[in-house]
Amino acid sequence: MPGTIADRIEKSILLRAPRARVWRALADHTEFGDWFGMRVAEPFAAGKTVRATVAGTKVDAEVAKAQQQYAGVTFDMTIERIEPERLFSFRWHPGAVDPAVDYSKEATTLVEFRLEEAEGGVRLTVTESGFDRLPPERRASAFAQNEQGWAIVVTLVAKHLAAHA
């Protein structure tokens, strides 16, 4: 329908690295935080909620500079599934950056990182879904921010892997 916000964002990139190496960049909480731009308090485990703090990516100075406006903002990631070298997924509250707002009453979106063998490397597909369940007043801005954000994120993981083969 015209004027409605889509429910799903999907970004994909071909990574020229071994699947096990790409998996480590996704599944290791410290390494994930380094390229994503956050500090994660503890290891990822299915069913566990981990606290993350925006800190700025270590792989792109320009992106890190843009992330600085959110430095110190904390948010929770509830780990949904971990299927080694295939799928890592979590739930979170997208765009939850205003410390005066209690986002815990809102629905979460589901973020999935899927790995598949591809000609010349590994295809990483990042999908975030569930925007249609967000409050109407936040839905469009959360979707727009993350549409742009996930396009950047897939390049960050590629830069990380190139620098830390």
Biotite code that builds the C-alpha atoms (Angstrom):
import biotite.structure as struc

atoms = struc.array([
    struc.Atom([0.000, 0.000, 0.000], chain_id="A", res_id=1, res_name="MET", atom_name="CA", element="C"),
    struc.Atom([1.326, 3.466, -0.774], chain_id="A", res_id=2, res_name="PRO", atom_name="CA", element="C"),
    struc.Atom([2.547, 5.291, 2.299], chain_id="A", res_id=3, res_name="GLY", atom_name="CA", element="C"),
    struc.Atom([3.048, 2.163, 4.409], chain_id="A", res_id=4, res_name="THR", atom_name="CA", element="C"),
    struc.Atom([6.409, 1.182, 5.834], chain_id="A", res_id=5, res_name="ILE", atom_name="CA", element="C"),
    struc.Atom([7.820, -2.186, 4.867], chain_id="A", res_id=6, res_name="ALA", atom_name="CA", element="C"),
    struc.Atom([8.247, -4.767, 7.616], chain_id="A", res_id=7, res_name="ASP", atom_name="CA", element="C"),
    struc.Atom([11.598, -6.166, 6.502], chain_id="A", res_id=8, res_name="ARG", atom_name="CA", element="C"),
    struc.Atom([15.076, -4.916, 5.680], chain_id="A", res_id=9, res_name="ILE", atom_name="CA", element="C"),
    struc.Atom([17.490, -7.248, 3.899], chain_id="A", res_id=10, res_name="GLU", atom_name="CA", element="C"),
    struc.Atom([21.113, -6.568, 2.969], chain_id="A", res_id=11, res_name="LYS", atom_name="CA", element="C"),
    struc.Atom([23.566, -9.025, 1.481], chain_id="A", res_id=12, res_name="SER", atom_name="CA", element="C"),
    struc.Atom([27.291, -9.038, 0.764], chain_id="A", res_id=13, res_name="ILE", atom_name="CA", element="C"),
    struc.Atom([29.826, -11.503, -0.606], chain_id="A", res_id=14, res_name="LEU", atom_name="CA", element="C"),
    struc.Atom([32.664, -11.906, 1.895], chain_id="A", res_id=15, res_name="LEU", atom_name="CA", element="C"),
    struc.Atom([35.966, -13.240, 0.619], chain_id="A", res_id=16, res_name="ARG", atom_name="CA", element="C"),
    struc.Atom([36.921, -15.136, 3.751], chain_id="A", res_id=17, res_name="ALA", atom_name="CA", element="C"),
    struc.Atom([36.558, -18.705, 5.006], chain_id="A", res_id=18, res_name="PRO", atom_name="CA", element="C"),
    struc.Atom([33.169, -19.476, 6.510], chain_id="A", res_id=19, res_name="ARG", atom_name="CA", element="C"),
    struc.Atom([34.688, -20.287, 9.925], chain_id="A", res_id=20, res_name="ALA", atom_name="CA", element="C"),
    struc.Atom([36.401, -16.879, 9.984], chain_id="A", res_id=21, res_name="ARG", atom_name="CA", element="C"),
    struc.Atom([33.192, -15.032, 9.066], chain_id="A", res_id=22, res_name="VAL", atom_name="CA", element="C"),
    struc.Atom([31.352, -16.993, 11.749], chain_id="A", res_id=23, res_name="TRP", atom_name="CA", element="C"),
    struc.Atom([33.869, -15.964, 14.403], chain_id="A", res_id=24, res_name="ARG", atom_name="CA", element="C"),
    struc.Atom([33.373, -12.294, 13.454], chain_id="A", res_id=25, res_name="ALA", atom_name="CA", element="C"),
    struc.Atom([29.638, -12.740, 14.057], chain_id="A", res_id=26, res_name="LEU", atom_name="CA", element="C"),
    struc.Atom([29.496, -15.098, 17.019], chain_id="A", res_id=27, res_name="ALA", atom_name="CA", element="C"),
    struc.Atom([32.346, -13.828, 19.217], chain_id="A", res_id=28, res_name="ASP", atom_name="CA", element="C"),
    struc.Atom([30.815, -11.022, 21.290], chain_id="A", res_id=29, res_name="HIS", atom_name="CA", element="C"),
    struc.Atom([34.045, -9.007, 21.543], chain_id="A", res_id=30, res_name="THR", atom_name="CA", element="C"),
    struc.Atom([34.874, -9.270, 17.864], chain_id="A", res_id=31, res_name="GLU", atom_name="CA", element="C"),
    struc.Atom([31.269, -8.515, 16.878], chain_id="A", res_id=32, res_name="PHE", atom_name="CA", element="C"),
    struc.Atom([31.354, -5.406, 19.041], chain_id="A", res_id=33, res_name="GLY", atom_name="CA", element="C"),
    struc.Atom([34.648, -4.207, 17.560], chain_id="A", res_id=34, res_name="ASP", atom_name="CA", element="C"),
    struc.Atom([33.341, -3.998, 14.006], chain_id="A", res_id=35, res_name="TRP", atom_name="CA", element="C"),
    struc.Atom([29.688, -3.228, 14.822], chain_id="A", res_id=36, res_name="PHE", atom_name="CA", element="C"),
    struc.Atom([30.638, -0.350, 17.115], chain_id="A", res_id=37, res_name="GLY", atom_name="CA", element="C"),
    struc.Atom([29.725, -1.465, 20.613], chain_id="A", res_id=38, res_name="MET", atom_name="CA", element="C"),
    struc.Atom([31.010, -3.155, 23.720], chain_id="A", res_id=39, res_name="ARG", atom_name="CA", element="C"),
    struc.Atom([29.100, -6.327, 24.578], chain_id="A", res_id=40, res_name="VAL", atom_name="CA", element="C"),
    struc.Atom([29.190, -7.265, 28.255], chain_id="A", res_id=41, res_name="ALA", atom_name="CA", element="C"),
    struc.Atom([29.238, -11.046, 27.924], chain_id="A", res_id=42, res_name="GLU", atom_name="CA", element="C"),
    struc.Atom([29.350, -13.913, 25.414], chain_id="A", res_id=43, res_name="PRO", atom_name="CA", element="C"),
    struc.Atom([26.388, -14.629, 23.165], chain_id="A", res_id=44, res_name="PHE", atom_name="CA", element="C"),
    struc.Atom([24.272, -17.669, 24.071], chain_id="A", res_id=45, res_name="ALA", atom_name="CA", element="C"),
    struc.Atom([20.838, -18.648, 22.776], chain_id="A", res_id=46, res_name="ALA", atom_name="CA", element="C"),
    struc.Atom([18.104, -17.469, 25.125], chain_id="A", res_id=47, res_name="GLY", atom_name="CA", element="C"),
    struc.Atom([20.393, -15.025, 26.921], chain_id="A", res_id=48, res_name="LYS", atom_name="CA", element="C"),
    struc.Atom([19.954, -11.253, 27.056], chain_id="A", res_id=49, res_name="THR", atom_name="CA", element="C"),
    struc.Atom([23.226, -9.345, 26.814], chain_id="A", res_id=50, res_name="VAL", atom_name="CA", element="C"),
    struc.Atom([23.820, -5.648, 27.419], chain_id="A", res_id=51, res_name="ARG", atom_name="CA", element="C"),
    struc.Atom([25.647, -3.647, 24.759], chain_id="A", res_id=52, res_name="ALA", atom_name="CA", element="C"),
    struc.Atom([27.009, -0.098, 24.878], chain_id="A", res_id=53, res_name="THR", atom_name="CA", element="C"),
    struc.Atom([27.593, 2.027, 21.785], chain_id="A", res_id=54, res_name="VAL", atom_name="CA", element="C"),
    struc.Atom([31.339, 2.665, 21.527], chain_id="A", res_id=55, res_name="ALA", atom_name="CA", element="C"),
    struc.Atom([32.110, 3.275, 17.850], chain_id="A", res_id=56, res_name="GLY", atom_name="CA", element="C"),
    struc.Atom([33.393, 0.817, 15.276], chain_id="A", res_id=57, res_name="THR", atom_name="CA", element="C"),
    struc.Atom([37.117, 0.111, 15.133], chain_id="A", res_id=58, res_name="LYS", atom_name="CA", element="C"),
    struc.Atom([37.174, -0.484, 11.365], chain_id="A", res_id=59, res_name="VAL", atom_name="CA", element="C"),
    struc.Atom([35.926, 2.783, 9.822], chain_id="A", res_id=60, res_name="ASP", atom_name="CA", element="C"),
    struc.Atom([36.798, 6.208, 11.245], chain_id="A", res_id=61, res_name="ALA", atom_name="CA", element="C"),
    struc.Atom([33.972, 7.981, 9.414], chain_id="A", res_id=62, res_name="GLU", atom_name="CA", element="C"),
    struc.Atom([31.327, 5.569, 10.696], chain_id="A", res_id=63, res_name="VAL", atom_name="CA", element="C"),
    struc.Atom([32.837, 5.707, 14.192], chain_id="A", res_id=64, res_name="ALA", atom_name="CA", element="C"),
    struc.Atom([32.540, 9.489, 14.113], chain_id="A", res_id=65, res_name="LYS", atom_name="CA", element="C"),
    struc.Atom([28.851, 9.234, 13.159], chain_id="A", res_id=66, res_name="ALA", atom_name="CA", element="C"),
    struc.Atom([28.282, 6.718, 15.969], chain_id="A", res_id=67, res_name="GLN", atom_name="CA", element="C"),
    struc.Atom([29.772, 9.093, 18.558], chain_id="A", res_id=68, res_name="GLN", atom_name="CA", element="C"),
    struc.Atom([26.469, 10.932, 19.002], chain_id="A", res_id=69, res_name="GLN", atom_name="CA", element="C"),
    struc.Atom([25.221, 7.704, 20.633], chain_id="A", res_id=70, res_name="TYR", atom_name="CA", element="C"),
    struc.Atom([28.393, 6.866, 22.597], chain_id="A", res_id=71, res_name="ALA", atom_name="CA", element="C"),
    struc.Atom([27.519, 5.347, 25.946], chain_id="A", res_id=72, res_name="GLY", atom_name="CA", element="C"),
    struc.Atom([23.918, 4.483, 25.021], chain_id="A", res_id=73, res_name="VAL", atom_name="CA", element="C"),
    struc.Atom([23.119, 0.983, 26.287], chain_id="A", res_id=74, res_name="THR", atom_name="CA", element="C"),
    struc.Atom([20.668, -1.497, 24.878], chain_id="A", res_id=75, res_name="PHE", atom_name="CA", element="C"),
    struc.Atom([19.788, -5.149, 25.281], chain_id="A", res_id=76, res_name="ASP", atom_name="CA", element="C"),
    struc.Atom([20.117, -7.901, 22.703], chain_id="A", res_id=77, res_name="MET", atom_name="CA", element="C"),
    struc.Atom([18.190, -11.114, 23.385], chain_id="A", res_id=78, res_name="THR", atom_name="CA", element="C"),
    struc.Atom([19.970, -13.892, 21.541], chain_id="A", res_id=79, res_name="ILE", atom_name="CA", element="C"),
    struc.Atom([17.408, -15.911, 19.631], chain_id="A", res_id=80, res_name="GLU", atom_name="CA", element="C"),
    struc.Atom([19.355, -18.626, 17.759], chain_id="A", res_id=81, res_name="ARG", atom_name="CA", element="C"),
    struc.Atom([22.945, -19.684, 17.229], chain_id="A", res_id=82, res_name="ILE", atom_name="CA", element="C"),
    struc.Atom([23.504, -22.315, 14.547], chain_id="A", res_id=83, res_name="GLU", atom_name="CA", element="C"),
    struc.Atom([27.285, -22.448, 14.073], chain_id="A", res_id=84, res_name="PRO", atom_name="CA", element="C"),
    struc.Atom([28.540, -21.222, 10.712], chain_id="A", res_id=85, res_name="GLU", atom_name="CA", element="C"),
    struc.Atom([24.953, -20.789, 9.490], chain_id="A", res_id=86, res_name="ARG", atom_name="CA", element="C"),
    struc.Atom([22.731, -18.474, 11.576], chain_id="A", res_id=87, res_name="LEU", atom_name="CA", element="C"),
    struc.Atom([23.081, -15.953, 14.386], chain_id="A", res_id=88, res_name="PHE", atom_name="CA", element="C"),
    struc.Atom([19.970, -14.031, 15.408], chain_id="A", res_id=89, res_name="SER", atom_name="CA", element="C"),
    struc.Atom([18.847, -11.684, 18.139], chain_id="A", res_id=90, res_name="PHE", atom_name="CA", element="C"),
    struc.Atom([15.961, -9.419, 19.126], chain_id="A", res_id=91, res_name="ARG", atom_name="CA", element="C"),
    struc.Atom([16.289, -5.776, 20.076], chain_id="A", res_id=92, res_name="TRP", atom_name="CA", element="C"),
    struc.Atom([14.482, -2.469, 20.195], chain_id="A", res_id=93, res_name="HIS", atom_name="CA", element="C"),
    struc.Atom([15.617, -0.605, 17.056], chain_id="A", res_id=94, res_name="PRO", atom_name="CA", element="C"),
    struc.Atom([16.434, 3.063, 17.425], chain_id="A", res_id=95, res_name="GLY", atom_name="CA", element="C"),
    struc.Atom([16.164, 2.868, 21.220], chain_id="A", res_id=96, res_name="ALA", atom_name="CA", element="C"),
    struc.Atom([18.479, 5.811, 21.879], chain_id="A", res_id=97, res_name="VAL", atom_name="CA", element="C"),
    struc.Atom([16.438, 8.205, 24.029], chain_id="A", res_id=98, res_name="ASP", atom_name="CA", element="C"),
    struc.Atom([17.313, 7.579, 27.700], chain_id="A", res_id=99, res_name="PRO", atom_name="CA", element="C"),
    struc.Atom([14.015, 9.192, 28.756], chain_id="A", res_id=100, res_name="ALA", atom_name="CA", element="C"),
    struc.Atom([11.933, 6.519, 26.963], chain_id="A", res_id=101, res_name="VAL", atom_name="CA", element="C"),
    struc.Atom([11.152, 3.069, 28.374], chain_id="A", res_id=102, res_name="ASP", atom_name="CA", element="C"),
    struc.Atom([11.343, 0.849, 25.293], chain_id="A", res_id=103, res_name="TYR", atom_name="CA", element="C"),
    struc.Atom([10.796, -2.367, 27.258], chain_id="A", res_id=104, res_name="SER", atom_name="CA", element="C"),
    struc.Atom([7.026, -2.215, 26.654], chain_id="A", res_id=105, res_name="LYS", atom_name="CA", element="C"),
    struc.Atom([7.501, -2.157, 22.868], chain_id="A", res_id=106, res_name="GLU", atom_name="CA", element="C"),
    struc.Atom([7.773, -5.125, 20.563], chain_id="A", res_id=107, res_name="ALA", atom_name="CA", element="C"),
    struc.Atom([11.249, -6.063, 19.374], chain_id="A", res_id=108, res_name="THR", atom_name="CA", element="C"),
    struc.Atom([12.493, -6.696, 15.872], chain_id="A", res_id=109, res_name="THR", atom_name="CA", element="C"),
    struc.Atom([14.364, -9.841, 14.847], chain_id="A", res_id=110, res_name="LEU", atom_name="CA", element="C"),
    struc.Atom([17.840, -9.476, 13.347], chain_id="A", res_id=111, res_name="VAL", atom_name="CA", element="C"),
    struc.Atom([19.258, -12.485, 11.485], chain_id="A", res_id=112, res_name="GLU", atom_name="CA", element="C"),
    struc.Atom([22.758, -12.997, 10.119], chain_id="A", res_id=113, res_name="PHE", atom_name="CA", element="C"),
    struc.Atom([22.716, -15.922, 7.653], chain_id="A", res_id=114, res_name="ARG", atom_name="CA", element="C"),
    struc.Atom([25.782, -17.465, 6.019], chain_id="A", res_id=115, res_name="LEU", atom_name="CA", element="C"),
    struc.Atom([25.721, -19.424, 2.754], chain_id="A", res_id=116, res_name="GLU", atom_name="CA", element="C"),
    struc.Atom([28.462, -20.752, 0.524], chain_id="A", res_id=117, res_name="GLU", atom_name="CA", element="C"),
    struc.Atom([28.803, -18.659, -2.626], chain_id="A", res_id=118, res_name="ALA", atom_name="CA", element="C"),
    struc.Atom([31.070, -18.457, -5.649], chain_id="A", res_id=119, res_name="GLU", atom_name="CA", element="C"),
    struc.Atom([34.281, -16.811, -4.396], chain_id="A", res_id=120, res_name="GLY", atom_name="CA", element="C"),
    struc.Atom([33.445, -16.755, -0.696], chain_id="A", res_id=121, res_name="GLY", atom_name="CA", element="C"),
    struc.Atom([30.580, -16.654, 1.757], chain_id="A", res_id=122, res_name="VAL", atom_name="CA", element="C"),
    struc.Atom([27.334, -14.735, 1.303], chain_id="A", res_id=123, res_name="ARG", atom_name="CA", element="C"),
    struc.Atom([26.222, -12.899, 4.430], chain_id="A", res_id=124, res_name="LEU", atom_name="CA", element="C"),
    struc.Atom([22.580, -11.843, 4.448], chain_id="A", res_id=125, res_name="THR", atom_name="CA", element="C"),
    struc.Atom([21.366, -9.593, 7.253], chain_id="A", res_id=126, res_name="VAL", atom_name="CA", element="C"),
    struc.Atom([17.607, -9.363, 7.717], chain_id="A", res_id=127, res_name="THR", atom_name="CA", element="C"),
    struc.Atom([15.677, -7.327, 10.254], chain_id="A", res_id=128, res_name="GLU", atom_name="CA", element="C"),
    struc.Atom([11.934, -7.924, 10.492], chain_id="A", res_id=129, res_name="SER", atom_name="CA", element="C"),
    struc.Atom([9.049, -6.964, 12.740], chain_id="A", res_id=130, res_name="GLY", atom_name="CA", element="C"),
    struc.Atom([8.859, -3.223, 12.119], chain_id="A", res_id=131, res_name="PHE", atom_name="CA", element="C"),
    struc.Atom([5.088, -3.496, 11.632], chain_id="A", res_id=132, res_name="ASP", atom_name="CA", element="C"),
    struc.Atom([4.763, -4.294, 15.360], chain_id="A", res_id=133, res_name="ARG", atom_name="CA", element="C"),
    struc.Atom([6.519, -1.086, 16.502], chain_id="A", res_id=134, res_name="LEU", atom_name="CA", element="C"),
    struc.Atom([4.495, 1.876, 17.766], chain_id="A", res_id=135, res_name="PRO", atom_name="CA", element="C"),
    struc.Atom([3.236, 3.889, 14.785], chain_id="A", res_id=136, res_name="PRO", atom_name="CA", element="C"),
    struc.Atom([5.031, 7.034, 15.950], chain_id="A", res_id=137, res_name="GLU", atom_name="CA", element="C"),
    struc.Atom([8.428, 5.244, 15.862], chain_id="A", res_id=138, res_name="ARG", atom_name="CA", element="C"),
    struc.Atom([7.960, 2.795, 12.997], chain_id="A", res_id=139, res_name="ARG", atom_name="CA", element="C"),
    struc.Atom([8.997, 4.982, 10.025], chain_id="A", res_id=140, res_name="ALA", atom_name="CA", element="C"),
    struc.Atom([12.072, 6.492, 11.702], chain_id="A", res_id=141, res_name="SER", atom_name="CA", element="C"),
    struc.Atom([13.291, 3.130, 13.063], chain_id="A", res_id=142, res_name="ALA", atom_name="CA", element="C"),
    struc.Atom([12.899, 1.558, 9.630], chain_id="A", res_id=143, res_name="PHE", atom_name="CA", element="C"),
    struc.Atom([14.659, 4.427, 7.816], chain_id="A", res_id=144, res_name="ALA", atom_name="CA", element="C"),
    struc.Atom([17.559, 4.504, 10.285], chain_id="A", res_id=145, res_name="GLN", atom_name="CA", element="C"),
    struc.Atom([18.090, 0.764, 10.117], chain_id="A", res_id=146, res_name="ASN", atom_name="CA", element="C"),
    struc.Atom([17.665, 0.582, 6.331], chain_id="A", res_id=147, res_name="GLU", atom_name="CA", element="C"),
    struc.Atom([20.674, 2.889, 6.106], chain_id="A", res_id=148, res_name="GLN", atom_name="CA", element="C"),
    struc.Atom([22.413, 1.287, 9.083], chain_id="A", res_id=149, res_name="GLY", atom_name="CA", element="C"),
    struc.Atom([22.375, -2.283, 7.784], chain_id="A", res_id=150, res_name="TRP", atom_name="CA", element="C"),
    struc.Atom([23.819, -1.123, 4.447], chain_id="A", res_id=151, res_name="ALA", atom_name="CA", element="C"),
    struc.Atom([26.743, 0.263, 6.444], chain_id="A", res_id=152, res_name="ILE", atom_name="CA", element="C"),
    struc.Atom([27.011, -2.758, 8.760], chain_id="A", res_id=153, res_name="VAL", atom_name="CA", element="C"),
    struc.Atom([27.607, -5.247, 5.946], chain_id="A", res_id=154, res_name="VAL", atom_name="CA", element="C"),
    struc.Atom([30.511, -3.091, 4.743], chain_id="A", res_id=155, res_name="THR", atom_name="CA", element="C"),
    struc.Atom([31.901, -2.907, 8.279], chain_id="A", res_id=156, res_name="LEU", atom_name="CA", element="C"),
    struc.Atom([32.114, -6.668, 8.636], chain_id="A", res_id=157, res_name="VAL", atom_name="CA", element="C"),
    struc.Atom([33.839, -6.868, 5.239], chain_id="A", res_id=158, res_name="ALA", atom_name="CA", element="C"),
    struc.Atom([36.386, -4.231, 6.322], chain_id="A", res_id=159, res_name="LYS", atom_name="CA", element="C"),
    struc.Atom([36.946, -6.066, 9.596], chain_id="A", res_id=160, res_name="HIS", atom_name="CA", element="C"),
    struc.Atom([37.574, -9.358, 7.828], chain_id="A", res_id=161, res_name="LEU", atom_name="CA", element="C"),
    struc.Atom([39.950, -7.716, 5.339], chain_id="A", res_id=162, res_name="ALA", atom_name="CA", element="C"),
    struc.Atom([41.947, -6.187, 8.206], chain_id="A", res_id=163, res_name="ALA", atom_name="CA", element="C"),
    struc.Atom([41.859, -9.274, 10.466], chain_id="A", res_id=164, res_name="HIS", atom_name="CA", element="C"),
    struc.Atom([42.061, -12.238, 8.112], chain_id="A", res_id=165, res_name="ALA", atom_name="CA", element="C"),
])
